[in-house]
Amino acid sequence: MQACLFYLFAALTLLCGVLVIANPFTRNPVTSAMFLVLTIVSLAGLFVLLHAFFLAAVQILVYAGAVMVLFLFVIMLLDLKEEERRKIKAGAGVLGLAAAGGIALLMIAVIRQSNAGVGLKPASAEGSTLDLGKRLFTDYALPFELISLVLLVAMIGTVLLSKKDLK
Amino acid sequence: MTPVGLQHYLVVSVLLFCLGLLGVLVRRNVLVIYMSLELMLNAANLALTAFSRFNNNLDGQIIVFFIITVAASEVAVGLALIVALYRRRHTTHVEDMTALKN
């Protein structure tokens, strides 16, 4: 059952990932954004299979909810009619495919050879939100506070960049 | 069917990462390049979560939590930059952004 779900979600993730970057029917960024939402939701399914329930919820809330809405807003704000007509150059496509495929083969070969995870058994009740929260507010309290500072800086930067005349 | 182990998750993560890399290399629209960056970040998240689960250690999940936060702020700033750039140059095509070249 779990294996079936894993293969289903993995195939869905990779298929939608392909459709994000190279949709054969349209070059419209809105379609890419929609398939990115599907990718993120199926990744959340993989997180559930890994017993990371809190992260699955955050993934859907923050990525599929907030980030993708931001993406869609910006796509709608910009007039992208002219962009659609441009095609991927064949030479760039072949070279990019060779580079990315080479790196993928290399990394998969390393994973196969390293025997990563052989003999490791997943714990039965790991990844509960309670443990995660405890770790976050004790051992990782300082990074947690610093990340709020990062969010503040990002907010100020966004407001400044969105002003009409940058001075 | 063999039981799903760490290696299965890592292979999915590698493939997703390389899809994102391919998108960055091939596509010429800044917004789609940004989406490909998100794909790469998500691939890293998947690998970290899988390590966390199979090593019985929650640190990986906490790093994923931080990565999601940083990615959200990165998207906010990046999209603001893209909007500012579009206002100035009226394009989201990377090959038209050659102001530093000449």
Interface residues (C-beta under 8 A of the other chain):
Chain A: Q2 A3 C4 F6 A10 T13 L14 G17 V18 V20 I21 A22 R27 P29 S32 A33 L36 T39 I40 L43 L46 F47 L49 L50 H51 A52 F54 L55 V58 Q59 V62 Y63 A66 V67 L70 F71 V74 I75 L77 L78 L80 E83 R86 I88 A92 G93 L95 G96 L97 A99 A100 G101 I103 A104 M107 I108 I111 R112 A116 G117 V118 L120 P122 A123 E126 G127 D131 L132 R135 L136 Y140 P143 I147 V150 L151 V153 A154 M155 G157 T158 L161 S162 L166
Chain B: M1 T2 P3 V4 G5 L6 Q7 H8 Y9 L10 V11 V12 V14 L15 L16 F17 C18 L19 G20 L21 L22 G23 L25 V26 R27 R28 N29 L31 V32 Y34 M35 S36 E38 L39 N42 N45 L46 T49 A50 S52 R53 F54 N55 N56 L58 D59 Q61 I62 V64 F65 F66 I68 T69 V70 A71 A72 S73 E74 V75 A76 V77 L79 A80 L81 I82 V83 A84 Y86 T91 T92 H93
